[in-house]
């Protein structure tokens, strides 16, 4: 036995679909706008990977220019480094 | 993996050693740009924070990870004065300094990075070799 079509729902179907599509389009536009705003605030665009920011060093650890550690430390480690 | 975090915990935080970093540029244009950017960060007292962000966002030789645009994003992410940083980097005022330091390193025999000296003597860059070199350099050791 075939299921019968729901008469009541079918009558208002076209109107319902129109509102569903309109709401969907408005929602999509809102999401897109929010994404653009957030990207703009972050100074990047969609293809930019997020910047990884490590946990800062302890506040008590001396940092003077390119030297890390107590100036009076008896041993000096000099590292030549290429960041790339 | 870098030995720096271990050395930092064992010797630098404990006050036995200090680390002087000398950025040089062997690996191409963006390598030099990153070294210049670190100097620009240094102007704002943020050399080590920027150093850490560079290592956390490395892309390897020839990558675009250290393009001028990305370096500016790093400074922004660290809360630096973006306008001052951008002005510094765009001016190229540290470009010749980075070249000079790279040349000076080459003259000292540095041909790869990292190259590490402990109290002026070149050390192997493995953790155990570094530990041994530092221990030998501590007062009371010989």
Backbone of each chain as ProteinMPNN parsed JSONL, in Angstrom:
{"seq_chain_A": "XXXXXXXXXXXXXXXXXXXXXXXXXXXXXXXXXXXXXXXXXXXXXXXXXXXXXXXXXXXXXXXXXXXXXXXXXXXXXXXXXXXX", "coords_chain_A": {"N_chain_A": [[0.838, -1.199, 0.0], [0.568, 2.164, -0.947], [1.996, 5.089, 0.542], [-0.016, 7.874, 1.495], [-0.051, 11.2, 0.163], [0.674, 14.024, 2.315], [-1.872, 16.076, 2.733], [-2.361, 18.624, 3.962], [0.176, 19.68, 4.486], [1.202, 19.897, 1.958], [-0.168, 21.916, 0.735], [0.73, 24.418, 1.697], [3.366, 24.277, 0.918], [5.043, 25.538, -1.106], [5.27, 28.176, -0.185], [6.487, 27.733, 2.275], [8.934, 26.597, 1.489], [10.086, 28.765, 0.161], [10.551, 30.552, 2.257], [12.309, 29.064, 3.765], [14.516, 28.865, 2.044], [15.175, 31.578, 1.822], [15.821, 32.215, 4.469], [17.987, 30.537, 4.795], [19.802, 31.607, 2.924], [20.172, 34.161, 3.996], [21.32, 33.509, 6.441], [23.669, 32.278, 5.581], [24.931, 34.433, 4.337], [25.353, 36.038, 6.554], [27.136, 34.499, 8.049], [29.294, 34.454, 6.273], [29.935, 37.184, 6.198], [30.727, 37.594, 8.84], [32.984, 35.978, 8.931], [34.672, 37.309, 7.145], [35.01, 39.706, 8.514], [36.276, 38.842, 10.897], [38.623, 37.733, 9.809], [39.726, 40.024, 8.739], [40.205, 41.52, 11.073], [42.148, 39.951, 12.201], [44.236, 40.461, 10.607], [44.799, 38.99, 8.374], [44.089, 36.564, 5.78], [41.812, 34.082, 4.492], [43.519, 31.958, 3.794], [45.679, 32.09, 5.476], [47.603, 30.446, 7.89], [46.981, 29.929, 11.413], [48.803, 31.935, 13.773], [51.259, 30.53, 15.753], [51.803, 31.008, 19.071], [54.145, 30.623, 21.443], [54.274, 29.716, 24.974], [55.176, 32.354, 27.129], [58.5, 33.018, 28.456], [59.616, 32.543, 31.914], [59.007, 35.375, 34.005], [61.076, 36.213, 35.613], [63.416, 35.56, 34.37], [66.287, 36.817, 33.002], [66.403, 38.905, 30.167], [68.191, 40.428, 27.909], [68.32, 42.213, 25.231], [69.776, 40.329, 22.757], [70.633, 38.457, 24.48], [70.098, 35.865, 26.705], [69.44, 35.159, 29.996], [71.264, 35.363, 33.136], [73.4, 38.172, 33.334], [75.72, 37.887, 34.791], [76.372, 35.237, 34.684], [78.644, 32.502, 34.675], [79.271, 31.022, 32.385], [79.246, 31.433, 28.908], [77.158, 30.82, 26.293], [77.282, 30.837, 22.904], [75.273, 31.093, 20.184], [75.052, 30.613, 16.796], [72.536, 31.167, 14.608], [70.212, 30.27, 12.09], [67.122, 31.333, 11.353], [65.396, 30.26, 9.505]], "CA_chain_A": [[0.0, 0.0, 0.0], [1.414, 3.359, -1.033], [1.652, 6.143, 1.517], [-0.746, 8.997, 0.915], [0.596, 12.507, 0.391], [0.062, 14.797, 3.4], [-2.555, 17.17, 2.032], [-2.206, 19.926, 4.619], [1.548, 20.185, 4.343], [1.479, 20.176, 0.559], [-0.824, 23.148, 0.341], [1.579, 25.589, 1.979], [4.749, 23.875, 0.666], [5.802, 26.515, -1.878], [5.594, 29.316, 0.701], [7.444, 27.272, 3.289], [10.241, 26.446, 0.86], [10.615, 30.097, -0.129], [11.085, 31.127, 3.5], [13.476, 28.275, 4.172], [15.649, 29.278, 1.202], [15.537, 32.957, 2.173], [16.508, 32.178, 5.769], [19.294, 29.906, 4.579], [20.672, 32.561, 2.232], [20.514, 35.225, 4.942], [22.253, 32.925, 7.411], [24.96, 32.091, 4.904], [25.542, 35.756, 4.151], [25.801, 36.505, 7.87], [28.347, 33.738, 8.402], [30.364, 34.926, 5.398], [30.322, 38.525, 6.635], [31.446, 37.44, 10.102], [34.288, 35.409, 8.6], [35.478, 38.371, 6.539], [35.361, 40.664, 9.578], [37.262, 38.215, 11.779], [39.873, 37.644, 9.055], [40.268, 41.372, 8.647], [40.73, 41.898, 12.38], [43.358, 39.169, 12.465], [45.291, 40.917, 9.712], [45.144, 37.974, 7.397], [42.954, 36.117, 5.014], [41.398, 32.712, 4.768], [44.575, 30.965, 3.587], [46.717, 32.225, 6.491], [47.504, 29.559, 9.055], [47.053, 30.703, 12.654], [50.161, 32.133, 14.305], [51.479, 29.797, 17.002], [52.551, 31.827, 20.03], [54.501, 29.78, 22.591], [54.146, 30.273, 26.321], [56.335, 33.209, 27.415], [59.438, 32.547, 29.477], [59.359, 33.095, 33.245], [59.297, 36.806, 34.072], [62.321, 36.444, 36.337], [64.58, 35.196, 33.561], [66.811, 38.029, 32.366], [66.472, 38.948, 28.702], [68.752, 41.724, 27.538], [68.624, 42.137, 23.805], [69.916, 38.965, 22.221], [71.222, 37.614, 25.528], [69.114, 35.267, 27.605], [70.062, 34.642, 31.21], [71.925, 36.338, 34.011], [74.647, 38.713, 32.768], [76.872, 37.449, 35.593], [76.558, 33.781, 34.562], [80.05, 32.252, 34.34], [79.443, 30.388, 31.073], [78.531, 32.079, 27.807], [76.884, 29.984, 25.121], [77.005, 31.678, 21.738], [74.671, 30.267, 19.136], [74.78, 31.186, 15.477], [71.303, 30.492, 14.201], [69.435, 30.73, 10.943], [65.749, 31.063, 11.769], [64.664, 29.489, 8.498]], "C_chain_A": [[0.876, 1.253, 0.0], [1.014, 4.388, 0.008], [0.948, 7.294, 0.816], [0.032, 10.288, 1.141], [-0.122, 13.256, 1.505], [-0.537, 16.053, 2.796], [-2.271, 18.527, 2.648], [-0.84, 20.518, 4.388], [1.827, 20.614, 2.917], [0.918, 21.521, 0.132], [0.094, 24.366, 0.565], [3.028, 25.345, 1.633], [5.57, 24.927, -0.052], [6.222, 27.691, -1.012], [6.663, 28.926, 1.714], [8.831, 27.184, 2.694], [10.889, 27.801, 0.597], [11.256, 30.7, 1.126], [12.326, 30.369, 3.978], [14.701, 28.7, 3.373], [16.129, 30.68, 1.577], [16.314, 32.986, 3.489], [17.901, 31.577, 5.619], [20.265, 30.866, 3.935], [21.117, 33.669, 3.177], [21.53, 34.718, 5.964], [23.634, 32.757, 6.814], [25.677, 33.413, 4.725], [26.094, 36.278, 5.471], [27.098, 35.808, 8.279], [29.528, 34.229, 7.575], [30.868, 36.3, 5.856], [31.141, 38.446, 7.913], [32.86, 36.925, 9.856], [35.222, 36.482, 8.031], [35.932, 39.359, 7.596], [36.45, 40.092, 10.473], [38.614, 38.114, 11.083], [40.535, 39.0, 8.966], [40.877, 41.824, 9.962], [42.027, 41.171, 12.68], [44.486, 39.561, 11.532], [45.671, 39.887, 8.67], [43.971, 37.65, 6.524], [42.767, 34.627, 5.23], [42.534, 31.702, 4.652], [45.698, 31.047, 4.627], [46.546, 31.189, 7.587], [47.55, 30.405, 10.33], [48.494, 30.815, 13.128], [50.264, 31.397, 15.646], [52.342, 30.668, 17.919], [52.868, 30.975, 21.262], [54.294, 30.498, 23.928], [55.379, 31.129, 26.617], [57.247, 32.597, 28.488], [59.08, 33.155, 30.834], [59.803, 34.557, 33.327], [60.646, 37.084, 34.734], [63.578, 36.142, 35.538], [65.044, 36.42, 32.768], [66.86, 37.876, 30.85], [66.956, 40.336, 28.325], [69.158, 41.669, 26.077], [68.664, 40.696, 23.339], [70.512, 38.009, 23.242], [70.129, 37.166, 26.495], [69.841, 34.707, 28.817], [70.815, 35.73, 31.956], [73.22, 36.84, 33.392], [75.881, 38.207, 33.505], [77.145, 35.949, 35.476], [77.977, 33.484, 34.076], [80.287, 31.651, 32.951], [78.625, 31.155, 30.035], [78.396, 31.102, 26.652], [76.546, 30.936, 23.985], [76.472, 30.775, 20.634], [74.48, 31.087, 17.872], [73.581, 30.43, 14.907], [70.723, 31.127, 12.95], [67.987, 30.348, 11.228], [64.994, 30.156, 10.778], [64.914, 28.008, 8.675]], "O_chain_A": [[1.788, 1.398, 0.814], [-0.167, 4.542, 0.319], [1.28, 7.643, -0.317], [0.689, 10.459, 2.168], [-1.341, 13.161, 1.649], [0.178, 16.973, 2.399], [-1.97, 19.483, 1.932], [-0.705, 21.713, 4.125], [2.578, 21.559, 2.674], [1.479, 22.185, -0.74], [0.203, 25.233, -0.302], [3.875, 26.148, 2.023], [6.702, 25.191, 0.353], [7.361, 28.154, -1.078], [7.605, 29.673, 1.976], [9.801, 27.634, 3.303], [12.094, 27.968, 0.787], [12.343, 31.275, 1.074], [13.262, 30.956, 4.52], [15.785, 28.877, 3.928], [17.33, 30.939, 1.643], [17.323, 33.68, 3.615], [18.864, 32.041, 6.229], [21.425, 30.943, 4.34], [22.28, 34.074, 3.172], [22.482, 35.419, 6.305], [24.643, 33.054, 7.454], [26.887, 33.506, 4.935], [27.165, 36.884, 5.51], [28.028, 36.437, 8.785], [30.63, 34.403, 8.097], [32.074, 36.546, 5.898], [32.139, 39.152, 8.057], [33.814, 37.376, 10.49], [36.399, 36.553, 8.385], [37.081, 39.803, 7.594], [37.432, 40.769, 10.774], [39.645, 38.381, 11.699], [41.753, 39.12, 9.101], [41.942, 42.44, 9.975], [42.91, 41.718, 13.34], [45.593, 39.037, 11.656], [46.782, 39.928, 8.139], [42.97, 38.366, 6.517], [43.459, 33.998, 6.031], [42.518, 30.685, 5.345], [46.571, 30.18, 4.663], [45.461, 31.062, 8.156], [48.113, 31.499, 10.315], [49.303, 29.911, 12.916], [49.459, 31.615, 16.551], [53.471, 31.018, 17.576], [51.971, 30.642, 22.036], [54.159, 31.72, 23.986], [56.505, 30.689, 26.385], [56.821, 31.78, 29.303], [58.348, 34.141, 30.912], [60.845, 34.929, 32.787], [61.284, 38.093, 34.436], [64.686, 36.44, 35.985], [64.293, 36.981, 31.97], [67.3, 36.853, 30.325], [66.206, 41.307, 28.414], [70.216, 41.14, 25.734], [67.704, 39.944, 23.508], [70.859, 36.876, 22.906], [69.357, 37.968, 27.02], [70.745, 33.883, 28.684], [70.979, 36.851, 31.475], [74.055, 36.04, 32.968], [76.96, 38.106, 32.922], [78.068, 35.445, 36.116], [78.464, 34.147, 33.16], [81.385, 31.762, 32.406], [77.459, 31.48, 30.263], [79.388, 30.62, 26.105], [75.627, 31.748, 24.099], [77.129, 29.824, 20.211], [73.822, 32.128, 17.885], [73.616, 29.21, 14.749], [70.741, 32.346, 12.776], [67.665, 29.165, 11.333], [64.094, 29.403, 11.152], [64.381, 27.197, 7.918]]}, "seq_chain_B": "XXXXXXXXXXXXXXXXXXXXXXXXXXXXXXXXXXXXXXXXXXXXXXXXXXXXXXXXXXXXXXXXXXXXXXXXXXXXXXXXXXXXXXXXXXXXXXXXXXXXXXXXXXXXXXXXXXXXXXXXXXXXXXXXXXXXXXXXXXXXXX", "coords_chain_B": {"N_chain_B": [[65.433, 17.72, 17.129], [65.539, 20.733, 19.011], [68.145, 21.5, 21.308], [67.971, 23.522, 22.977], [65.735, 24.104, 24.832], [66.233, 22.251, 26.898], [68.837, 22.927, 27.749], [68.305, 25.47, 28.565], [66.657, 25.069, 30.771], [68.385, 23.66, 32.469], [70.757, 25.126, 32.73], [70.545, 27.891, 32.116], [68.278, 29.095, 33.318], [69.0, 28.462, 35.867], [71.122, 30.107, 36.32], [73.719, 29.448, 35.701], [74.662, 29.682, 33.15], [74.604, 31.864, 30.297], [72.875, 32.712, 27.305], [73.821, 33.795, 24.183], [72.405, 34.86, 21.301], [73.099, 34.822, 17.881], [71.81, 35.909, 15.109], [72.01, 34.757, 11.815], [72.162, 34.519, 8.201], [71.923, 32.072, 6.135], [70.279, 30.701, 4.48], [68.815, 31.829, 2.343], [66.55, 34.389, 0.99], [64.259, 34.886, 2.686], [65.237, 33.99, 5.019], [67.149, 35.908, 5.691], [65.403, 38.018, 5.962], [63.928, 37.233, 8.179], [65.889, 37.347, 10.14], [66.374, 40.097, 10.146], [63.879, 40.93, 11.012], [63.868, 39.953, 13.6], [65.694, 41.669, 14.731], [64.255, 44.012, 14.543], [62.203, 43.405, 16.299], [63.703, 43.319, 18.566], [64.188, 45.996, 19.003], [61.923, 46.69, 20.297], [62.168, 45.424, 22.64], [61.553, 42.781, 22.421], [62.963, 40.534, 21.542], [63.38, 37.779, 22.277], [60.85, 36.716, 22.581], [59.968, 36.963, 19.98], [61.821, 35.392, 18.688], [61.044, 32.882, 19.676], [58.521, 32.641, 18.549], [59.187, 32.582, 15.858], [60.509, 30.091, 15.671], [58.424, 28.447, 16.358], [56.796, 28.678, 14.207], [58.059, 27.843, 11.966], [58.91, 27.075, 8.564], [60.696, 25.684, 7.024], [63.482, 25.343, 4.69], [63.386, 27.586, 1.985], [60.676, 27.968, 2.184], [57.601, 29.887, 2.505], [57.087, 30.783, 4.949], [58.355, 32.766, 6.402], [57.822, 35.179, 5.141], [57.618, 38.732, 4.503], [55.071, 39.589, 5.071], [54.068, 37.574, 6.765], [55.878, 37.772, 8.879], [55.19, 40.216, 9.915], [52.662, 39.603, 10.807], [53.352, 37.897, 12.889], [54.537, 39.671, 14.692], [52.353, 41.218, 15.313], [50.735, 39.322, 16.524], [52.137, 38.956, 18.832], [51.589, 41.214, 20.178], [53.056, 43.473, 19.702], [54.114, 46.843, 18.831], [52.709, 47.388, 15.998], [52.867, 49.213, 13.873], [55.347, 50.446, 14.235], [56.99, 48.237, 14.03], [56.476, 47.359, 11.412], [57.368, 49.594, 9.987], [60.062, 49.516, 10.632], [60.855, 47.01, 9.55], [60.188, 47.305, 6.834], [61.88, 49.347, 6.152], [64.347, 48.219, 5.913], [66.585, 48.569, 7.465], [68.232, 46.926, 8.941], [69.334, 45.222, 7.188], [71.959, 45.294, 6.035], [73.421, 44.879, 8.305], [72.783, 42.26, 9.02], [73.879, 40.909, 6.868], [76.582, 41.574, 7.254], [77.057, 40.344, 9.724], [76.654, 37.715, 9.069], [78.727, 37.324, 7.278], [80.871, 37.742, 9.021], [80.526, 35.59, 10.72], [81.03, 33.502, 8.96], [83.72, 33.962, 8.487], [84.661, 33.258, 10.929], [84.527, 30.618, 10.809], [82.085, 29.464, 10.823], [79.855, 27.446, 9.238], [77.476, 26.222, 9.125], [74.206, 25.979, 10.6], [72.53, 25.122, 13.649], [75.508, 26.634, 14.978], [77.577, 26.358, 17.709], [79.209, 27.954, 20.38], [80.999, 27.575, 23.374], [81.961, 29.517, 25.914], [83.679, 30.637, 24.02], [84.802, 28.486, 22.691], [84.289, 26.195, 20.1], [81.527, 23.995, 20.176], [80.156, 20.722, 19.933], [76.841, 20.212, 18.684], [75.093, 18.435, 19.855], [73.063, 17.282, 22.611], [74.351, 15.963, 24.829], [77.042, 16.48, 24.312], [77.018, 19.227, 24.477], [76.272, 19.6, 27.136], [78.534, 18.505, 28.381], [80.527, 20.274, 27.523], [79.675, 22.65, 28.704], [79.742, 21.976, 31.418], [82.471, 21.569, 31.732], [83.298, 24.166, 31.519], [82.379, 25.479, 33.689], [83.042, 27.255, 36.75], [85.596, 25.925, 38.83], [85.645, 23.552, 37.582], [87.559, 21.454, 35.383]], "CA_chain_B": [[64.812, 18.593, 18.126], [66.495, 21.672, 19.577], [68.6, 21.215, 22.671], [67.864, 24.757, 23.751], [64.862, 24.057, 26.02], [66.889, 21.498, 27.976], [69.94, 23.747, 28.264], [67.702, 26.623, 29.244], [66.183, 24.626, 32.086], [69.464, 23.159, 33.322], [71.888, 26.029, 32.932], [70.275, 29.327, 31.978], [67.37, 29.485, 34.406], [69.716, 28.28, 37.136], [72.144, 31.145, 36.459], [75.073, 28.948, 35.423], [75.071, 30.087, 31.805], [73.734, 32.763, 29.538], [72.893, 32.381, 25.88], [73.8, 34.922, 23.243], [72.016, 34.375, 19.976], [73.56, 35.652, 16.761], [71.072, 35.502, 13.896], [72.677, 34.9, 10.533], [71.251, 34.143, 7.115], [72.545, 31.208, 5.127], [69.31, 29.888, 3.737], [67.984, 32.517, 1.364], [66.013, 35.727, 1.212], [63.391, 34.971, 3.852], [66.115, 33.776, 6.159], [67.664, 37.241, 6.013], [64.279, 38.853, 6.396], [63.597, 36.823, 9.547], [66.934, 37.889, 11.021], [66.091, 41.529, 10.274], [62.658, 41.084, 11.82], [64.242, 39.734, 14.996], [66.325, 42.918, 15.185], [63.161, 44.98, 14.718], [61.543, 43.026, 17.553], [64.641, 43.695, 19.626], [63.981, 47.431, 19.258], [60.776, 46.817, 21.219], [62.444, 44.564, 23.795], [60.855, 41.514, 22.235], [63.765, 39.617, 20.723], [63.227, 36.352, 22.593], [59.476, 36.325, 22.25], [59.907, 36.834, 18.526], [62.633, 34.193, 18.409], [60.238, 31.682, 19.962], [57.441, 32.57, 17.555], [59.801, 32.144, 14.6], [60.733, 28.645, 15.709], [57.131, 27.751, 16.44], [56.077, 28.816, 12.937], [59.023, 27.585, 10.894], [58.381, 26.356, 7.407], [61.748, 24.975, 6.299], [64.228, 26.074, 3.661], [62.655, 27.938, 0.77], [59.231, 28.132, 2.397], [57.125, 31.263, 2.579], [56.663, 31.02, 6.338], [58.945, 34.001, 6.91], [57.622, 36.318, 4.239], [57.443, 39.979, 5.247], [53.684, 39.637, 5.538], [53.923, 36.699, 7.928], [56.671, 38.313, 9.991], [54.375, 41.285, 10.517], [51.588, 38.92, 11.557], [53.933, 37.389, 14.135], [54.701, 40.811, 15.605], [51.008, 41.591, 15.743], [50.259, 38.279, 17.449], [52.851, 39.138, 20.102], [51.148, 42.471, 20.787], [54.041, 44.542, 19.501], [53.678, 48.038, 18.115], [52.746, 46.911, 14.605], [53.294, 50.285, 12.961], [56.803, 50.605, 14.387], [57.631, 47.022, 13.509], [56.354, 47.402, 9.953], [58.26, 50.651, 9.506], [61.434, 49.002, 10.781], [61.125, 45.924, 8.596], [60.118, 47.829, 5.468], [63.015, 50.245, 5.897], [65.537, 47.414, 5.609], [67.75, 49.17, 8.13], [69.13, 45.911, 9.501], [69.74, 44.301, 6.118], [73.421, 45.224, 5.904], [73.945, 44.316, 9.551], [72.634, 40.802, 8.943], [74.902, 40.445, 5.903], [77.901, 41.703, 7.901], [77.187, 39.32, 10.775], [76.777, 36.409, 8.395], [80.11, 37.281, 6.769], [81.77, 37.595, 10.175], [80.386, 34.205, 11.18], [81.749, 32.659, 7.994], [85.157, 34.134, 8.731], [84.993, 32.554, 12.178], [84.462, 29.19, 10.527], [80.715, 28.964, 10.909], [79.382, 27.089, 7.9], [76.158, 25.601, 9.26], [73.515, 26.406, 11.806], [73.207, 25.991, 14.619], [76.884, 26.425, 15.424], [77.549, 26.81, 19.098], [80.469, 28.119, 21.092], [80.876, 27.673, 24.833], [83.091, 30.36, 26.338], [84.567, 30.891, 22.888], [85.265, 27.259, 22.043], [83.177, 25.561, 19.398], [81.057, 22.757, 20.789], [79.214, 19.934, 19.146], [75.512, 20.715, 19.023], [74.266, 17.433, 20.527], [72.784, 17.634, 24.002], [75.369, 15.469, 25.757], [78.276, 17.22, 24.038], [76.815, 20.576, 25.009], [76.34, 19.497, 28.604], [79.925, 18.281, 28.771], [81.277, 21.512, 27.279], [79.28, 23.633, 29.725], [80.253, 21.517, 32.722], [83.912, 21.826, 31.746], [83.533, 25.608, 31.577], [81.916, 26.037, 34.959], [84.133, 27.481, 37.705], [85.893, 24.774, 39.664], [85.777, 22.367, 36.731], [88.667, 21.585, 34.44]], "C_chain_B": [[65.877, 19.488, 18.763], [66.874, 21.276, 21.002], [68.375, 22.418, 23.581], [66.935, 24.665, 24.962], [65.505, 23.323, 27.195], [68.012, 22.322, 28.596], [69.402, 24.939, 29.048], [67.285, 26.228, 30.666], [67.346, 24.288, 33.016], [70.52, 24.216, 33.661], [71.533, 27.52, 32.907], [69.354, 29.806, 33.09], [68.075, 29.379, 35.758], [70.867, 29.27, 37.31], [73.565, 30.679, 36.183], [75.581, 29.426, 34.071], [74.105, 31.119, 31.247], [73.908, 32.418, 28.063], [72.849, 33.652, 25.054], [73.48, 34.368, 21.865], [72.485, 35.345, 18.894], [72.857, 35.193, 15.495], [71.897, 35.761, 12.645], [71.762, 34.319, 9.455], [71.995, 33.375, 6.037], [71.548, 30.69, 4.108], [68.374, 30.671, 2.824], [67.362, 33.806, 1.858], [65.189, 35.826, 2.496], [64.14, 34.705, 5.153], [66.688, 35.119, 6.631], [66.578, 38.15, 6.541], [63.891, 38.515, 7.839], [64.621, 37.369, 10.539], [66.74, 39.39, 11.221], [64.882, 41.77, 11.173], [62.963, 40.885, 13.303], [64.911, 40.99, 15.571], [65.26, 43.999, 15.408], [62.401, 44.677, 16.009], [62.406, 43.428, 18.738], [64.504, 45.176, 19.976], [62.857, 47.651, 20.268], [60.964, 45.92, 22.446], [61.833, 43.187, 23.665], [61.637, 40.482, 21.443], [63.422, 38.156, 21.008], [61.81, 35.852, 22.348], [59.334, 36.093, 20.754], [60.689, 35.607, 18.07], [61.782, 32.929, 18.589], [59.106, 31.518, 18.944], [57.996, 32.121, 16.198], [59.978, 30.628, 14.593], [59.425, 27.859, 15.737], [56.386, 27.771, 15.104], [56.992, 28.589, 11.739], [58.384, 26.809, 9.744], [59.428, 25.597, 6.617], [62.353, 25.824, 5.195], [63.355, 26.335, 2.437], [61.164, 28.137, 0.968], [58.885, 29.618, 2.49], [56.735, 31.633, 4.005], [57.183, 32.343, 6.874], [58.909, 35.109, 5.859], [57.425, 37.565, 5.098], [56.036, 40.045, 5.844], [53.502, 38.786, 6.791], [54.708, 37.226, 9.129], [55.905, 39.432, 10.692], [53.207, 40.695, 11.305], [52.11, 38.392, 12.891], [54.044, 38.523, 15.168], [53.347, 41.232, 16.171], [50.477, 40.596, 16.779], [50.927, 38.402, 18.815], [52.46, 40.436, 20.807], [52.163, 43.586, 20.657], [53.388, 45.751, 18.835], [53.828, 47.73, 16.619], [53.272, 47.976, 13.643], [54.815, 50.457, 13.018], [57.538, 49.397, 13.802], [57.627, 47.033, 11.979], [57.308, 48.431, 9.355], [59.713, 50.171, 9.537], [61.745, 47.974, 9.699], [61.151, 46.447, 7.161], [61.313, 48.721, 5.129], [64.272, 49.466, 5.499], [66.778, 47.871, 6.343], [68.69, 48.153, 8.779], [69.669, 44.957, 8.424], [71.263, 44.164, 6.033], [74.044, 44.628, 7.157], [73.882, 42.788, 9.525], [73.672, 40.22, 7.981], [76.281, 40.477, 6.551], [78.1, 40.605, 8.944], [77.327, 37.924, 10.17], [78.195, 36.249, 7.845], [81.092, 37.048, 7.91], [81.711, 36.16, 10.709], [81.151, 33.262, 10.25], [83.252, 32.746, 8.221], [85.607, 33.433, 10.013], [84.918, 31.035, 11.982], [83.065, 28.601, 10.621], [80.201, 28.688, 9.503], [78.017, 26.419, 7.935], [75.495, 26.174, 10.515], [72.672, 25.248, 12.338], [74.673, 25.618, 14.794], [77.003, 27.089, 16.78], [78.955, 26.874, 19.67], [80.171, 28.199, 22.587], [82.135, 28.352, 25.345], [84.146, 30.46, 25.238], [85.086, 29.671, 22.165], [84.097, 26.562, 21.376], [82.831, 24.223, 20.044], [80.177, 22.012, 19.805], [77.804, 20.291, 19.609], [74.583, 19.658, 19.627], [74.125, 17.759, 22.007], [73.904, 17.191, 24.951], [76.693, 16.199, 25.567], [78.195, 18.633, 24.611], [76.913, 20.578, 26.526], [77.798, 19.378, 29.067], [80.737, 19.566, 28.615], [80.936, 22.563, 28.334], [79.846, 23.244, 31.083], [81.746, 21.788, 32.832], [84.21, 23.311, 31.95], [83.088, 26.241, 32.885], [83.089, 26.222, 35.919], [84.332, 26.252, 38.58], [86.0, 23.496, 38.877], [86.991, 22.548, 35.835], [88.695, 20.39, 33.503]], "O_chain_B": [[66.993, 19.039, 19.023], [66.052, 20.793, 21.781], [68.565, 22.34, 24.795], [67.319, 25.115, 26.042], [65.342, 23.722, 28.348], [68.127, 22.406, 29.819], [69.974, 25.354, 30.056], [67.529, 26.957, 31.628], [67.3, 24.591, 34.208], [71.101, 24.199, 34.746], [72.159, 28.317, 33.605], [69.63, 30.82, 33.732], [67.768, 30.131, 36.682], [71.521, 29.267, 38.353], [74.517, 31.428, 36.404], [76.787, 29.56, 33.868], [72.954, 31.224, 31.671], [74.944, 31.905, 27.639], [71.951, 34.48, 25.209], [74.197, 33.517, 21.337], [72.279, 36.554, 19.002], [73.258, 34.205, 14.878], [72.418, 36.859, 12.448], [70.733, 33.712, 9.752], [72.613, 33.958, 5.146], [71.923, 30.287, 3.007], [67.257, 30.227, 2.557], [67.608, 34.255, 2.977], [65.392, 36.736, 3.3], [63.731, 35.137, 6.231], [66.703, 35.414, 7.826], [66.801, 38.949, 7.45], [63.565, 39.405, 8.623], [64.268, 37.799, 11.638], [66.918, 39.901, 12.327], [64.869, 42.693, 11.987], [62.391, 41.561, 14.158], [64.721, 41.329, 16.74], [65.354, 44.795, 16.342], [62.002, 45.593, 16.728], [61.896, 43.828, 19.785], [64.689, 45.559, 21.131], [62.833, 48.646, 20.992], [60.019, 45.688, 23.2], [61.616, 42.498, 24.662], [61.052, 39.649, 20.75], [63.198, 37.381, 20.078], [61.604, 34.704, 21.955], [58.669, 35.154, 20.316], [60.261, 34.88, 17.174], [61.806, 32.027, 17.752], [58.779, 30.405, 18.534], [57.344, 31.365, 15.478], [59.634, 29.963, 13.616], [59.338, 26.751, 15.207], [55.463, 26.986, 14.889], [56.732, 29.08, 10.641], [57.463, 26.013, 9.927], [59.094, 24.93, 5.638], [61.82, 26.867, 4.816], [62.682, 25.44, 1.926], [60.454, 28.446, 0.011], [59.763, 30.479, 2.546], [56.123, 32.676, 4.238], [56.533, 32.976, 7.706], [59.861, 35.877, 5.717], [57.103, 37.464, 6.282], [55.845, 40.497, 6.973], [52.868, 39.213, 7.756], [54.246, 37.132, 10.266], [55.97, 39.572, 11.914], [52.815, 41.227, 12.343], [51.407, 38.432, 13.901], [53.699, 38.361, 16.339], [53.222, 41.557, 17.352], [49.857, 40.978, 17.771], [50.358, 38.002, 19.83], [52.942, 40.721, 21.903], [52.131, 44.546, 21.426], [52.26, 45.681, 18.346], [54.922, 47.804, 16.059], [54.025, 47.675, 12.717], [55.479, 50.594, 11.99], [58.579, 49.539, 13.16], [58.64, 46.753, 11.34], [57.969, 48.173, 8.349], [60.48, 50.391, 8.599], [62.768, 48.058, 9.02], [62.023, 46.081, 6.373], [61.707, 48.835, 3.968], [65.153, 50.002, 4.827], [67.897, 47.6, 5.908], [69.822, 48.49, 9.126], [70.377, 43.999, 8.734], [71.79, 43.054, 5.967], [75.071, 43.953, 7.087], [74.816, 42.112, 9.956], [74.265, 39.174, 8.248], [77.058, 39.531, 6.419], [79.175, 40.012, 9.037], [78.033, 37.07, 10.704], [78.788, 35.174, 7.935], [82.028, 36.258, 7.786], [82.732, 35.594, 11.1], [81.831, 32.342, 10.703], [83.964, 31.744, 8.158], [86.773, 33.066, 10.162], [85.215, 30.269, 12.899], [82.884, 27.388, 10.513], [80.121, 29.596, 8.676], [77.461, 26.086, 6.888], [76.151, 26.771, 11.368], [72.149, 24.464, 11.546], [75.036, 24.443, 14.763], [76.586, 28.23, 16.973], [79.773, 25.975, 19.473], [79.195, 28.825, 23.001], [83.238, 27.819, 25.22], [85.346, 30.378, 25.498], [85.744, 29.796, 21.132], [83.048, 26.357, 21.987], [83.705, 23.436, 20.406], [79.531, 22.617, 18.949], [77.591, 20.631, 20.773], [73.413, 19.943, 19.884], [74.976, 18.436, 22.584], [74.351, 17.976, 25.788], [77.386, 16.503, 26.538], [79.166, 19.16, 25.153], [77.554, 21.445, 27.121], [78.232, 20.049, 30.004], [81.542, 19.903, 29.482], [81.817, 23.283, 28.802], [80.367, 24.089, 31.811], [82.235, 22.188, 33.889], [85.256, 23.669, 32.492], [83.387, 27.404, 33.154], [84.031, 25.429, 35.903], [83.37, 25.619, 39.015], [86.395, 22.462, 39.416], [87.403, 23.675, 35.562], [89.558, 20.311, 32.63]]}, "name": "protein", "num_of_chains": 2, "seq": "XXXXXXXXXXXXXXXXXXXXXXXXXXXXXXXXXXXXXXXXXXXXXXXXXXXXXXXXXXXXXXXXXXXXXXXXXXXXXXXXXXXXXXXXXXXXXXXXXXXXXXXXXXXXXXXXXXXXXXXXXXXXXXXXXXXXXXXXXXXXXXXXXXXXXXXXXXXXXXXXXXXXXXXXXXXXXXXXXXXXXXXXXXXXXXXXXXXXXXXXXXXXXXXXXXXXXXXXXXXXXXXXXX"}
